[in-house]
Amino acid sequence: ISLAFVPEDRLGMGLVGNMGMTENMMLRSYEMGGSLPGFTNRSEPTNLAKKLINHLEIVTPSVATPVRKLSGGNVQKVLVGREIASSPKVLLTAYAVRGLDINSAYTIYDLINLEKAKGSAVVFVGYAGQFGFKYGLSATWIGIGNALIGSLMAWVILGRRTRVMSKHLN
């Protein structure tokens, strides 16, 4: 199974802040190597970085600019774009939109929904907040359903035990 992971800590676990977009794209493709042993092919990762800049509207002076110099929304677009480019069967995200501006958050949610539409399994860990009704309604209702069923079961079980115990007190 091909798995893509978007961690909560974008620059600590997802990307290397001192490296540019090309080098960060290579983190997912280094095993493909280059034409000579010991050398890597930089053209494909560079093309992917340029494609992401255009497609996701990433604001950066160049593909060589260290990603730590980009805004949080642009860093997240780089990370999610790189992970989705690997065509995963499972996409696991942890707080993918935490701290992002509204436009970047919508871009990330749209990317995640496109992956769902392609047939990838998406595991979204985080708080959807105001986006919950548009993007996570089913998850919201599952959470509410679990809370209601759990409360009802506790009420029934505890109520029965309380009635049984009360009879013994008399």
DSSP file with accessible surface (Angstrom, degrees, kcal/mol):
  #  RESIDUE AA STRUCTURE BP1 BP2  ACC     N-H-->O    O-->H-N    N-H-->O    O-->H-N    TCO  KAPPA ALPHA  PHI   PSI    X-CA   Y-CA   Z-CA
    1    1 A I              0   0  181      0, 0.0     2,-0.6     0, 0.0     0, 0.0   0.000 360.0 360.0 360.0 132.4    0.0    0.0    0.0
    2    2 A S        -     0   0   47     85,-0.1    87,-2.0     2,-0.0    88,-1.8  -0.770 360.0-168.4 -89.2 126.4    1.4    3.4   -0.8
    3    3 A L  E     -a   90   0A  92     -2,-0.6     2,-0.4    85,-0.2    88,-0.2  -0.940  11.0-165.3-118.4 134.3    0.9    5.7    2.1
    4    4 A A  E     -a   91   0A   0     86,-2.6    88,-2.9    -2,-0.4     2,-0.4  -0.962   9.7-161.7-117.2 140.1    1.4    9.5    2.2
    5    5 A F  E     -a   92   0A  74     -2,-0.4    88,-0.2    86,-0.2    86,-0.0  -0.981  14.1-168.9-129.1 126.7    1.6   11.3    5.5
    6    6 A V  E     -a   93   0A   0     86,-3.0    88,-2.6    -2,-0.4     4,-0.1  -0.911  25.4-154.6-110.8  99.6    1.2   15.0    6.2
    7    7 A P        -     0   0    4      0, 0.0     7,-0.1     0, 0.0     6,-0.0  -0.293  23.2-120.1 -76.0 161.8    2.4   15.5    9.7
    8    8 A E  S    S+     0   0   91      1,-0.2     2,-1.3    85,-0.1    85,-0.0   0.890 105.7  65.9 -64.1 -40.5    1.3   18.3   12.1
    9    9 A D     >> -     0   0   90      1,-0.2     4,-2.4     2,-0.1     5,-1.4  -0.683  69.8-175.5 -88.4  92.4    4.9   19.6   12.3
   10   10 A R  I  4>S+     0   0   42     -2,-1.3     5,-2.3     1,-0.2     4,-0.4   0.902  80.1  28.3 -58.6 -48.0    5.5   20.8    8.8
   11   11 A L  I  45S+     0   0   69      3,-0.2     6,-0.6     2,-0.1    -1,-0.2   0.644 121.9  51.3 -93.0 -15.4    9.1   21.8    9.1
   12   12 A G  I  45S+     0   0   53      4,-0.1    -2,-0.2     5,-0.1    -1,-0.1   0.856 132.9   4.3 -87.5 -37.8   10.1   19.4   11.8
   13   13 A M  I  <5S+     0   0  131     -4,-2.4    -3,-0.2    -6,-0.0    -2,-0.1   0.653 131.7  45.7-119.4 -25.4    8.8   16.1   10.3
   14   14 A G  I   <S+     0   0    5     -5,-1.4     2,-0.3    -4,-0.4    -3,-0.2   0.893 115.0  12.9 -92.2 -44.7    7.5   16.9    6.8
   15   15 A L      < -     0   0    5     -5,-2.3     2,-0.7    -6,-0.2    -1,-0.2  -0.878  70.0-115.3-130.7 162.1   10.0   19.1    5.1
   16   16 A V    >   -     0   0   62     -2,-0.3     3,-1.7     4,-0.2    51,-0.5  -0.901  25.8-153.4-100.7 112.2   13.6   20.2    5.6
   17   17 A G  T 3  S+     0   0   13     -2,-0.7    51,-2.2    -6,-0.6    52,-0.3   0.785  89.3  53.1 -59.3 -33.3   13.4   23.9    6.2
   18   18 A N  T 3  S+     0   0  113     48,-0.2     2,-0.3    49,-0.2    -1,-0.3   0.519  98.6  80.2 -82.8  -4.7   16.9   24.7    5.0
   19   19 A M  S <  S-     0   0   57     -3,-1.7    48,-2.4     1,-0.1    49,-0.2  -0.735  79.0-120.1-102.0 154.0   16.4   23.0    1.7
   20   20 A G     >  -     0   0    3     -2,-0.3     4,-2.1    46,-0.3    44,-0.2  -0.126  38.1 -90.3 -78.7-178.1   14.5   24.3   -1.4
   21   21 A M  H  > S+     0   0    0     42,-1.6     4,-2.4    44,-0.4     5,-0.2   0.900 123.5  55.7 -64.3 -40.3   11.5   22.8   -3.0
   22   22 A T  H  > S+     0   0    3     41,-1.2     4,-1.8     1,-0.2    -1,-0.2   0.949 110.0  44.7 -58.7 -49.4   13.5   20.6   -5.4
   23   23 A E  H  > S+     0   0   50     40,-0.3     4,-0.8     1,-0.2    -1,-0.2   0.884 112.7  51.9 -63.6 -37.2   15.4   19.0   -2.6
   24   24 A N  H  < S+     0   0    0     -4,-2.1     3,-0.4     1,-0.2     4,-0.3   0.843 107.5  52.4 -69.5 -30.8   12.2   18.5   -0.6
   25   25 A M  H >X S+     0   0    2     -4,-2.4     3,-1.4     1,-0.2     4,-0.6   0.873 103.3  59.8 -67.6 -34.5   10.6   16.9   -3.6
   26   26 A M  H >X S+     0   0   21     -4,-1.8     4,-1.5     1,-0.3     3,-0.6   0.746  85.8  76.4 -67.0 -21.3   13.6   14.5   -3.8
   27   27 A L  H 3< S+     0   0   72     -4,-0.8    -1,-0.3    -3,-0.4    -2,-0.2   0.793 102.5  39.4 -60.7 -27.0   12.9   13.2   -0.3
   28   28 A R  H <4 S+     0   0  101     -3,-1.4    -1,-0.3    -4,-0.3    -2,-0.2   0.604 125.5  36.2 -94.1 -15.1   10.0   11.2   -1.8
   29   29 A S  H XX S+     0   0   27     -4,-0.6     3,-1.6    -3,-0.6     4,-0.5   0.300  76.7 109.3-123.4  10.8   11.8   10.1   -5.0
   30   30 A Y  G >< S+     0   0  142     -4,-1.5     3,-1.1     1,-0.3    -3,-0.1   0.806  72.1  66.3 -62.2 -27.8   15.5    9.6   -4.0
   31   31 A E  G 34 S+     0   0  159      1,-0.3    -1,-0.3    -5,-0.1    -2,-0.1   0.770  89.3  65.6 -66.8 -22.7   15.2    5.8   -4.4
   32   32 A M  G <4 S-     0   0  130     -3,-1.6    -1,-0.3     1,-0.1    -2,-0.2   0.799  88.0-176.9 -70.0 -26.1   14.7    6.3   -8.1
   33   33 A G    <<  -     0   0   29     -3,-1.1     8,-0.6    -4,-0.5     7,-0.2  -0.078  22.9 -80.2  65.4-163.3   18.2    7.6   -8.4
   34   34 A G        -     0   0   34      5,-1.2     6,-0.1     2,-0.4     4,-0.1  -0.517  47.2 -81.2-124.3-165.3   19.8    8.9  -11.5
   35   35 A S  S    S+     0   0  121     -2,-0.2     5,-0.1     5,-0.1    -2,-0.0   0.776 113.4  51.5 -77.0 -24.3   21.5    7.4  -14.6
   36   36 A L  S >  S-     0   0  102      3,-0.1     3,-2.0     1,-0.0    -2,-0.4  -0.905  98.7-100.0-113.8 141.8   24.8    7.0  -12.8
   37   37 A P  T 3  S+     0   0  123      0, 0.0     3,-0.1     0, 0.0    -2,-0.1  -0.312 109.1  20.5 -58.1 136.1   25.3    5.2   -9.5
   38   38 A G  T 3  S+     0   0   87      1,-0.3     2,-0.3    -4,-0.1    -3,-0.0   0.375 106.3  98.7  87.3  -5.8   25.6    7.6   -6.6
   39   39 A F    <   -     0   0  136     -3,-2.0    -5,-1.2    -5,-0.1     2,-0.3  -0.871  60.4-144.4-114.7 150.3   23.9   10.5   -8.5
   40   40 A T        -     0   0   72     -2,-0.3     2,-0.7    -7,-0.2    -6,-0.2  -0.818  19.2-117.0-112.4 154.1   20.4   11.6   -8.3
   41   41 A N        +     0   0   58     -8,-0.6    -8,-0.1    -2,-0.3    -9,-0.1  -0.797  29.8 177.2 -90.3 114.3   18.1   13.0  -11.0
   42   42 A R     >  +     0   0  114     -2,-0.7     4,-2.0     1,-0.1     5,-0.2   0.598  65.4  77.1 -91.9 -12.9   17.1   16.6  -10.2
   43   43 A S  H  > S+     0   0   66      2,-0.2     4,-2.6     1,-0.2     5,-0.2   0.929  94.2  46.8 -69.1 -43.2   15.1   17.3  -13.3
   44   44 A E  H  > S+     0   0  111      2,-0.2     4,-2.5     1,-0.2     5,-0.2   0.945 114.4  46.1 -65.8 -46.4   12.0   15.4  -12.2
   45   45 A P  H  > S+     0   0    5      0, 0.0     4,-2.5     0, 0.0    -1,-0.2   0.898 113.2  51.1 -62.6 -35.1   11.8   16.8   -8.7
   46   46 A T  H  X S+     0   0   28     -4,-2.0     4,-2.5     2,-0.2    -2,-0.2   0.927 110.5  48.6 -66.3 -42.4   12.5   20.3  -10.2
   47   47 A N  H  X S+     0   0   98     -4,-2.6     4,-2.4     2,-0.2    -1,-0.2   0.904 111.5  50.0 -63.2 -39.9    9.6   19.8  -12.7
   48   48 A L  H  X S+     0   0   44     -4,-2.5     4,-2.6     2,-0.2    -2,-0.2   0.932 109.8  50.8 -63.5 -43.9    7.3   18.7   -9.9
   49   49 A A  H  X S+     0   0    0     -4,-2.5     4,-2.3     1,-0.2    -2,-0.2   0.929 111.9  47.0 -60.1 -44.3    8.2   21.7   -7.8
   50   50 A K  H  X S+     0   0  110     -4,-2.5     4,-2.1     2,-0.2    -1,-0.2   0.895 111.1  52.2 -64.7 -39.3    7.5   24.0  -10.7
   51   51 A K  H  X S+     0   0  141     -4,-2.4     4,-3.2     1,-0.2     5,-0.3   0.922 110.4  47.8 -62.7 -43.6    4.2   22.2  -11.4
   52   52 A L  H  X S+     0   0   12     -4,-2.6     4,-2.7     2,-0.2     6,-0.5   0.900 108.3  55.0 -65.0 -39.7    3.2   22.7   -7.7
   53   53 A I  H  X>S+     0   0   34     -4,-2.3     5,-1.1    -5,-0.2     4,-0.6   0.938 116.8  36.9 -57.9 -45.9    4.1   26.4   -7.8
   54   54 A N  H  <5S+     0   0  128     -4,-2.1     3,-0.3     3,-0.2    -2,-0.2   0.941 121.5  43.0 -73.4 -45.8    1.8   26.9  -10.7
   55   55 A H  H  <5S+     0   0  128     -4,-3.2    -3,-0.2     1,-0.2    -2,-0.2   0.888 125.2  32.0 -70.9 -40.3   -1.0   24.6   -9.8
   56   56 A L  H  <5S-     0   0    9     -4,-2.7    -1,-0.2    -5,-0.3    -2,-0.2   0.376 104.0-122.3-100.5   3.0   -1.2   25.4   -6.1
   57   57 A E  T  <5 -     0   0  149     -4,-0.6     2,-0.4    -3,-0.3    -3,-0.2   0.920  40.3-175.7  55.9  48.9   -0.2   29.1   -6.5
   58   58 A I      < -     0   0    8     -5,-1.1     2,-0.8    -6,-0.5    -1,-0.2  -0.640  20.2-137.6 -77.0 127.3    2.7   28.7   -4.1
   59   59 A V        +     0   0  107     -2,-0.4    12,-0.3    12,-0.0    15,-0.1  -0.799  47.7 132.9 -91.9 110.9    4.4   32.1   -3.6
   60   60 A T        -     0   0   25     -2,-0.8     3,-0.1     1,-0.1     7,-0.0  -0.976  59.8-127.9-154.3 145.0    8.2   31.7   -3.7
   61   61 A P  S    S-     0   0  115      0, 0.0     2,-0.3     0, 0.0    -1,-0.1   0.878  88.6 -25.2 -63.4 -36.5   11.0   33.5   -5.4
   62   62 A S    >   -     0   0   54     -3,-0.1     3,-1.1     1,-0.0   -41,-0.3  -0.978  64.8 -95.8-164.4 172.0   12.3   30.2   -6.9
   63   63 A V  T 3  S+     0   0   26     -2,-0.3   -42,-1.6     1,-0.2   -41,-1.2   0.676 120.6  59.7 -70.8 -14.5   12.4   26.4   -6.3
   64   64 A A  T 3  S+     0   0   67    -44,-0.2    -1,-0.2   -43,-0.2   -44,-0.1   0.587  76.4 111.4 -90.2 -10.1   15.8   26.9   -4.6
   65   65 A T  S <  S-     0   0   21     -3,-1.1   -44,-0.4     1,-0.1     5,-0.1  -0.435  82.3-105.3 -65.1 130.2   14.5   29.2   -1.9
   66   66 A P    >   -     0   0   29      0, 0.0     3,-1.9     0, 0.0   -46,-0.3  -0.340  24.0-132.0 -56.6 133.9   14.6   27.4    1.5
   67   67 A V  G >  S+     0   0    0    -48,-2.4     3,-1.9   -51,-0.5   -50,-0.2   0.761 101.5  72.1 -65.2 -21.2   11.1   26.4    2.4
   68   68 A R  G 3  S+     0   0  127    -51,-2.2    -1,-0.3     1,-0.3   -50,-0.1   0.732  91.7  60.0 -65.7 -17.6   11.5   27.8    6.0
   69   69 A K  G <  S+     0   0  138     -3,-1.9    -1,-0.3   -52,-0.3    -2,-0.2   0.509  90.5  90.6 -87.2  -4.0   11.4   31.3    4.3
   70   70 A L  S <  S-     0   0   19     -3,-1.9   -10,-0.1    -4,-0.2   -12,-0.0  -0.500  87.8 -96.8 -88.0 160.9    7.9   30.6    2.9
   71   71 A S     >  -     0   0   61    -12,-0.3     4,-2.7    -2,-0.2     5,-0.2  -0.279  38.9-104.5 -69.0 163.2    4.6   31.5    4.7
   72   72 A G  H  > S+     0   0   38      1,-0.2     4,-2.3     2,-0.2     5,-0.2   0.886 121.3  51.3 -57.9 -40.7    2.9   28.7    6.7
   73   73 A G  H  > S+     0   0    3      2,-0.2     4,-2.1     1,-0.2    -1,-0.2   0.910 111.5  46.7 -65.0 -40.5    0.2   28.3    4.0
   74   74 A N  H  > S+     0   0   14      2,-0.2     4,-2.2     1,-0.2    -2,-0.2   0.894 110.5  52.7 -70.0 -37.3    2.8   28.0    1.2
   75   75 A V  H  X S+     0   0    5     -4,-2.7     4,-2.4     1,-0.2    -2,-0.2   0.937 110.5  48.5 -61.1 -44.0    4.9   25.5    3.3
   76   76 A Q  H  X S+     0   0    1     -4,-2.3     4,-3.0     1,-0.2     5,-0.3   0.887 108.7  53.0 -66.3 -36.8    1.8   23.4    3.8
   77   77 A K  H  X S+     0   0   16     -4,-2.1     4,-2.5     2,-0.2     5,-0.2   0.903 109.1  50.2 -63.3 -40.1    1.0   23.5    0.1
   78   78 A V  H  X S+     0   0    0     -4,-2.2     4,-2.4     2,-0.2    -2,-0.2   0.949 114.4  44.4 -60.9 -47.1    4.5   22.3   -0.7
   79   79 A L  H  X S+     0   0    0     -4,-2.4     4,-2.3     2,-0.2    -2,-0.2   0.953 117.5  41.9 -65.2 -51.3    4.1   19.4    1.8
   80   80 A V  H  X S+     0   0    2     -4,-3.0     4,-2.8     1,-0.2     5,-0.3   0.926 114.9  52.3 -65.4 -40.8    0.6   18.3    0.7
   81   81 A G  H  X S+     0   0    4     -4,-2.5     4,-2.0    -5,-0.3    -1,-0.2   0.917 110.1  48.3 -60.7 -43.7    1.4   18.7   -2.9
   82   82 A R  H  X S+     0   0   17     -4,-2.4     4,-0.6    -5,-0.2    -1,-0.2   0.929 113.8  46.5 -62.3 -44.8    4.5   16.5   -2.6
   83   83 A E  H >< S+     0   0    5     -4,-2.3     3,-0.9     1,-0.2    -2,-0.2   0.917 113.7  47.2 -66.9 -40.8    2.6   13.8   -0.7
   84   84 A I  H >< S+     0   0   17     -4,-2.8     3,-2.2     1,-0.2    -1,-0.2   0.845 100.3  67.8 -70.7 -30.2   -0.3   13.8   -3.1
   85   85 A A  H 3< S+     0   0   46     -4,-2.0    -1,-0.2     1,-0.3    -2,-0.2   0.743  88.8  66.6 -62.2 -19.4    2.0   13.7   -6.2
   86   86 A S  T << S-     0   0   44     -3,-0.9    -1,-0.3    -4,-0.6    -2,-0.2   0.441 107.0-127.8 -81.8   3.4    3.0   10.2   -5.1
   87   87 A S    <   -     0   0   86     -3,-2.2   -85,-0.1     1,-0.1    -2,-0.1   0.952  35.6-160.6  50.2  62.6   -0.5    9.0   -5.9
   88   88 A P        -     0   0    2      0, 0.0   -85,-0.2     0, 0.0     3,-0.1  -0.313  28.0-148.6 -74.9 154.2   -1.1    7.4   -2.5
   89   89 A K  S    S+     0   0  144    -87,-2.0    32,-3.0     1,-0.3     2,-0.4   0.738  94.7  33.0 -83.2 -30.0   -3.7    4.7   -1.7
   90   90 A V  E     -ab   3 121A  36    -88,-1.8   -86,-2.6    30,-0.2     2,-0.6  -0.997  69.3-166.4-130.1 127.3   -3.9    6.1    1.8
   91   91 A L  E     -ab   4 122A   0     30,-3.2    32,-3.0    -2,-0.4     2,-0.5  -0.967   7.1-169.8-114.7 115.8   -3.5    9.8    2.7
   92   92 A L  E     -ab   5 123A  54    -88,-2.9   -86,-3.0    -2,-0.6     2,-0.4  -0.932   6.6-176.5-107.6 121.8   -3.0   10.4    6.4
   93   93 A T  E     -ab   6 124A   1     30,-3.0    32,-2.7    -2,-0.5     2,-0.5  -0.956  13.7-160.9-120.9 139.8   -3.1   14.0    7.6
   94   94 A A  E    S- b   0 125A  17    -88,-2.6    32,-0.2    -2,-0.4    30,-0.1  -0.958  78.8 -29.2-120.3 109.4   -2.6   15.4   11.1
   95   95 A Y  S >  S+     0   0   78     30,-4.0     3,-1.0    -2,-0.5    31,-0.2   0.921  76.8 177.2  50.7  55.5   -3.9   18.9   11.6
   96   96 A A  T 3  S+     0   0    0     29,-0.4    -1,-0.1     1,-0.2   -16,-0.1   0.709  74.1  33.6 -65.0 -22.3   -3.4   19.8    8.0
   97   97 A V  T >  S+     0   0   18     30,-0.1     3,-1.9    11,-0.1    -1,-0.2   0.325  79.5 137.4-118.7   9.9   -4.9   23.3    8.2
   98   98 A R  T <  S+     0   0  127     -3,-1.0     3,-0.1     1,-0.3    28,-0.0  -0.342  81.2   2.1 -61.2 126.5   -3.9   24.4   11.7
   99   99 A G  T 3  S+     0   0   79      1,-0.2    -1,-0.3    -2,-0.1     2,-0.2   0.547  99.2 133.6  78.4   8.2   -2.8   28.0   11.7
  100  100 A L    <   -     0   0   24     -3,-1.9    -1,-0.2   -28,-0.1    -3,-0.1  -0.584  59.9-108.0 -92.3 154.9   -3.4   28.6    8.0
  101  101 A D     >  -     0   0   80     -2,-0.2     4,-2.6    -3,-0.1     5,-0.2  -0.290  40.4-101.4 -70.2 164.4   -5.1   31.5    6.4
  102  102 A I  H  > S+     0   0   76      1,-0.2     4,-2.4     2,-0.2     5,-0.2   0.884 119.8  50.1 -61.4 -40.4   -8.6   30.9    5.0
  103  103 A N  H  > S+     0   0  114      1,-0.2     4,-2.1     2,-0.2    -1,-0.2   0.923 112.8  46.1 -66.9 -43.2   -7.4   30.7    1.3
  104  104 A S  H  > S+     0   0    6      2,-0.2     4,-2.6     1,-0.2    -1,-0.2   0.902 111.2  53.7 -64.8 -39.5   -4.7   28.2    2.1
  105  105 A A  H  X S+     0   0    4     -4,-2.6     4,-2.8     1,-0.2    -2,-0.2   0.935 109.3  47.7 -61.2 -44.9   -7.0   26.1    4.3
  106  106 A Y  H  X S+     0   0   83     -4,-2.4     4,-2.6     1,-0.2    -1,-0.2   0.904 110.7  52.3 -63.3 -39.1   -9.6   25.9    1.4
  107  107 A T  H  X S+     0   0   37     -4,-2.1     4,-2.3     2,-0.2    -2,-0.2   0.939 111.3  46.5 -60.9 -45.5   -6.8   24.9   -1.0
  108  108 A I  H  X S+     0   0    0     -4,-2.6     4,-2.5     1,-0.2    -2,-0.2   0.931 112.8  49.1 -64.7 -43.9   -5.7   22.1    1.3
  109  109 A Y  H  X S+     0   0    7     -4,-2.8     4,-2.6     1,-0.2    -1,-0.2   0.903 110.6  51.4 -62.4 -39.6   -9.2   20.9    1.9
  110  110 A D  H  X S+     0   0   79     -4,-2.6     4,-2.2    -5,-0.2    -1,-0.2   0.912 109.6  49.8 -63.9 -40.9   -9.8   20.9   -1.9
  111  111 A L  H  X S+     0   0   16     -4,-2.3     4,-1.9     2,-0.2    -2,-0.2   0.920 111.4  48.8 -62.2 -42.6   -6.7   18.9   -2.4
  112  112 A I  H  X S+     0   0    8     -4,-2.5     4,-2.0     1,-0.2    -2,-0.2   0.921 111.4  49.5 -64.2 -42.1   -7.8   16.4    0.2
  113  113 A N  H  X S+     0   0   45     -4,-2.6     4,-2.5     1,-0.2    -1,-0.2   0.862 107.0  55.2 -66.9 -34.1  -11.2   16.1   -1.4
  114  114 A L  H  X S+     0   0   93     -4,-2.2     4,-1.7     2,-0.2    -1,-0.2   0.897 106.8  51.1 -63.5 -38.9   -9.7   15.5   -4.8
  115  115 A E  H  <>S+     0   0    3     -4,-1.9     5,-2.3     2,-0.2     4,-0.4   0.906 109.3  50.4 -63.8 -40.8   -7.7   12.6   -3.4
  116  116 A K  H ><5S+     0   0  102     -4,-2.0     3,-1.5     1,-0.2    -2,-0.2   0.926 108.8  52.0 -60.9 -42.8  -11.0   11.2   -1.9
  117  117 A A  H 3<5S+     0   0   86     -4,-2.5    -1,-0.2     1,-0.3    -2,-0.2   0.820 104.2  57.0 -65.4 -29.1  -12.6   11.6   -5.3
  118  118 A K  T 3<5S-     0   0  143     -4,-1.7    -1,-0.3    -5,-0.2    -2,-0.2   0.547 126.2-100.9 -76.9  -9.5   -9.7    9.7   -7.0
  119  119 A G  T < 5S+     0   0   66     -3,-1.5    -3,-0.2    -4,-0.4     2,-0.2   0.501  74.0 142.7 103.4   4.9  -10.4    6.8   -4.6
  120  120 A S      < -     0   0   16     -5,-2.3     2,-0.5    -6,-0.2    -1,-0.3  -0.532  54.7-118.7 -75.5 145.5   -7.7    7.3   -2.0
  121  121 A A  E     -b   90   0A  55    -32,-3.0   -30,-3.2    -2,-0.2     2,-0.5  -0.728  32.0-158.1 -80.9 129.5   -8.6    6.6    1.6
  122  122 A V  E     -b   91   0A  34     -2,-0.5     2,-0.6   -32,-0.2   -30,-0.2  -0.959  12.7-167.6-116.6 125.0   -8.2    9.8    3.5
  123  123 A V  E     -b   92   0A  69    -32,-3.0   -30,-3.0    -2,-0.5     2,-0.7  -0.956  10.6-167.7-110.2 111.2   -7.6    9.8    7.3
  124  124 A F  E     -b   93   0A  67     -2,-0.6     2,-0.6   -32,-0.2   -30,-0.2  -0.890   4.0-173.5-105.4 108.7   -8.1   13.4    8.5
  125  125 A V  E     +b   94   0A  62    -32,-2.7   -30,-4.0    -2,-0.7   -29,-0.4  -0.911  47.2  56.1-101.7 120.8   -6.9   13.9   12.1
  126  126 A G  S    S-     0   0   33     -2,-0.6     2,-0.6   -32,-0.2    -2,-0.1  -0.911  88.5 -59.3 151.5-176.4   -7.8   17.3   13.4
  127  127 A Y        -     0   0  189     -2,-0.3   -30,-0.1     1,-0.1     4,-0.1  -0.892  30.0-165.8-105.2 121.2  -10.5   19.8   14.0
  128  128 A A    >   +     0   0   19     -2,-0.6     3,-2.2     1,-0.2     4,-0.2   0.710  25.0 174.0 -80.8 -20.3  -12.4   20.9   11.0
  129  129 A G  G >   -     0   0   24      1,-0.3     3,-1.9     2,-0.2     4,-0.3  -0.199  69.4  -0.2  55.1-131.1  -14.0   23.9   12.8
  130  130 A Q  G 3  S+     0   0  148      1,-0.3     3,-0.3     2,-0.1    -1,-0.3   0.672 133.9  59.7 -67.6 -14.8  -16.0   26.1   10.5
  131  131 A F  G X>>S+     0   0   18     -3,-2.2     4,-3.1     1,-0.2     5,-0.7   0.544  77.5  96.3 -86.7  -8.6  -15.2   23.8    7.6
  132  132 A G  H <>5S+     0   0    4     -3,-1.9     4,-1.6     1,-0.3     8,-0.3   0.863  81.7  49.0 -52.7 -42.5  -16.8   20.8    9.3
  133  133 A F  H 345S+     0   0  149     -3,-0.3    -1,-0.3    -4,-0.3     4,-0.2   0.835 118.5  39.3 -71.4 -28.6  -20.2   21.2    7.6
  134  134 A K  H <45S+     0   0  140     -3,-0.7    -2,-0.2    -4,-0.3    -1,-0.2   0.879 135.5  13.8 -85.9 -38.9  -18.6   21.5    4.2
  135  135 A Y  H  <5S+     0   0   27     -4,-3.1    -3,-0.2    -7,-0.1    -2,-0.2   0.681 134.2  30.3-113.4 -23.3  -15.8   19.0    4.4
  136  136 A G     X< +     0   0   14     -4,-1.6     4,-2.8    -5,-0.7     5,-0.2   0.021  68.9 126.9-130.4  31.3  -16.3   16.8    7.4
  137  137 A L  H  > S+     0   0   68     -4,-0.2     4,-3.0     1,-0.2     5,-0.3   0.922  78.6  49.9 -58.2 -43.4  -20.1   16.6    8.0
  138  138 A S  H  > S+     0   0   87      1,-0.2     4,-2.4     2,-0.2    -1,-0.2   0.925 112.5  47.3 -63.3 -41.0  -20.1   12.8    8.0
  139  139 A A  H  > S+     0   0   63      2,-0.2     4,-2.3     1,-0.2    -1,-0.2   0.901 111.7  51.9 -65.4 -37.2  -17.3   12.8   10.6
  140  140 A T  H  X S+     0   0   49     -4,-2.8     4,-2.5    -8,-0.3    -2,-0.2   0.941 111.7  45.6 -63.5 -45.4  -19.1   15.4   12.6
  141  141 A W  H  X S+     0   0  147     -4,-3.0     4,-3.0     2,-0.2    -2,-0.2   0.864 110.0  54.1 -69.1 -33.8  -22.3   13.3   12.6
  142  142 A I  H  X S+     0   0  105     -4,-2.4     4,-2.8    -5,-0.3    -1,-0.2   0.946 110.4  47.7 -62.6 -44.2  -20.4   10.1   13.5
  143  143 A G  H  X S+     0   0   39     -4,-2.3     4,-2.2     2,-0.2    -2,-0.2   0.932 114.2  45.6 -62.2 -44.4  -18.9   12.0   16.5
  144  144 A I  H  X S+     0   0   71     -4,-2.5     4,-2.7     2,-0.2     5,-0.2   0.930 113.2  51.0 -64.8 -43.4  -22.3   13.3   17.6
  145  145 A G  H  X S+     0   0   25     -4,-3.0     4,-2.9     1,-0.2     5,-0.3   0.920 110.0  49.2 -60.2 -44.8  -23.8    9.8   17.0
  146  146 A N  H  X S+     0   0  109     -4,-2.8     4,-2.6    -5,-0.2     5,-0.2   0.910 111.8  49.3 -61.8 -41.1  -21.1    8.1   19.1
  147  147 A A  H  X S+     0   0   58     -4,-2.2     4,-2.5    -5,-0.2    -2,-0.2   0.934 114.2  44.8 -64.6 -44.1  -21.6   10.7   21.9
  148  148 A L  H  X S+     0   0  115     -4,-2.7     4,-2.7     2,-0.2     5,-0.2   0.934 115.8  45.4 -66.9 -46.1  -25.4   10.2   21.9
  149  149 A I  H  X S+     0   0  102     -4,-2.9     4,-2.9    -5,-0.2     5,-0.2   0.931 114.2  49.7 -64.2 -43.4  -25.3    6.4   21.8
  150  150 A G  H  X S+     0   0   39     -4,-2.6     4,-2.5    -5,-0.3    -2,-0.2   0.925 113.0  46.5 -61.2 -42.8  -22.6    6.3   24.5
  151  151 A S  H  X S+     0   0   77     -4,-2.5     4,-2.6    -5,-0.2    -2,-0.2   0.916 113.0  49.4 -66.0 -41.9  -24.6    8.6   26.7
  152  152 A L  H  X S+     0   0  103     -4,-2.7     4,-2.8     2,-0.2     5,-0.2   0.936 112.1  47.9 -63.6 -44.3  -27.8    6.7   26.1
  153  153 A M  H  X S+     0   0  109     -4,-2.9     4,-2.9     1,-0.2     5,-0.3   0.920 112.6  48.7 -63.1 -42.6  -26.1    3.4   26.9
  154  154 A A  H  X S+     0   0   44     -4,-2.5     4,-3.0    -5,-0.2     5,-0.4   0.925 111.9  49.6 -62.9 -42.3  -24.5    4.8   30.0
  155  155 A W  H  X S+     0   0  187     -4,-2.6     4,-2.3     2,-0.2     5,-0.2   0.933 114.3  44.7 -62.5 -44.5  -27.9    6.2   31.2
  156  156 A V  H  X S+     0   0   74     -4,-2.8     4,-2.3     2,-0.2    -2,-0.2   0.956 118.8  41.5 -65.7 -49.2  -29.6    2.8   30.6
  157  157 A I  H  X S+     0   0   78     -4,-2.9     4,-2.4    -5,-0.2    -2,-0.2   0.950 119.9  42.4 -66.3 -48.6  -26.9    0.7   32.2
  158  158 A L  H  X S+     0   0   99     -4,-3.0     4,-2.7    -5,-0.3    -1,-0.2   0.894 113.5  53.4 -67.7 -35.7  -26.3    3.1   35.2
  159  159 A G  H  X S+     0   0   18     -4,-2.3     4,-2.4    -5,-0.4    -1,-0.2   0.929 109.9  47.8 -63.6 -42.5  -30.0    3.6   35.6
  160  160 A R  H  X S+     0   0  165     -4,-2.3     4,-2.5    -5,-0.2    -2,-0.2   0.936 113.0  47.9 -63.7 -46.2  -30.7   -0.1   35.8
  161  161 A R  H  X S+     0   0  152     -4,-2.4     4,-2.7     1,-0.2     5,-0.2   0.903 110.8  52.0 -62.4 -39.1  -27.8   -0.6   38.3
  162  162 A T  H  X S+     0   0   84     -4,-2.7     4,-2.4     2,-0.2    -1,-0.2   0.923 110.5  47.9 -64.3 -42.4  -29.1    2.3   40.4
  163  163 A R  H  X S+     0   0  150     -4,-2.4     4,-1.6     2,-0.2    -2,-0.2   0.920 112.6  48.8 -64.1 -40.9  -32.6    0.8   40.5
  164  164 A V  H  X S+     0   0   64     -4,-2.5     4,-1.1     1,-0.2    -2,-0.2   0.932 113.7  46.3 -64.0 -44.9  -31.3   -2.7   41.4
  165  165 A M  H  X S+     0   0  127     -4,-2.7     4,-0.8     1,-0.2     3,-0.2   0.878 108.8  55.9 -67.1 -36.7  -29.1   -1.2   44.2
  166  166 A S  H >X S+     0   0   51     -4,-2.4     4,-0.9     1,-0.2     3,-0.5   0.856 101.6  57.1 -64.8 -35.3  -32.0    1.0   45.5
  167  167 A K  H 3< S+     0   0  160     -4,-1.6     3,-0.5     1,-0.2    -1,-0.2   0.872 105.0  51.9 -63.1 -33.9  -34.2   -2.1   45.9
  168  168 A H  H 3< S+     0   0  155     -4,-1.1    -1,-0.2    -3,-0.2    -2,-0.2   0.706 101.2  61.9 -76.9 -18.0  -31.5   -3.6   48.2
  169  169 A L  H <<        0   0  146     -4,-0.8    -1,-0.2    -3,-0.5    -2,-0.2   0.769 360.0 360.0 -77.5 -27.1  -31.4   -0.5   50.4
  170  170 A N     <        0   0  177     -4,-0.9    -3,-0.1    -3,-0.5    -4,-0.0   0.008 360.0 360.0 -75.9 360.0  -35.0   -0.8   51.4
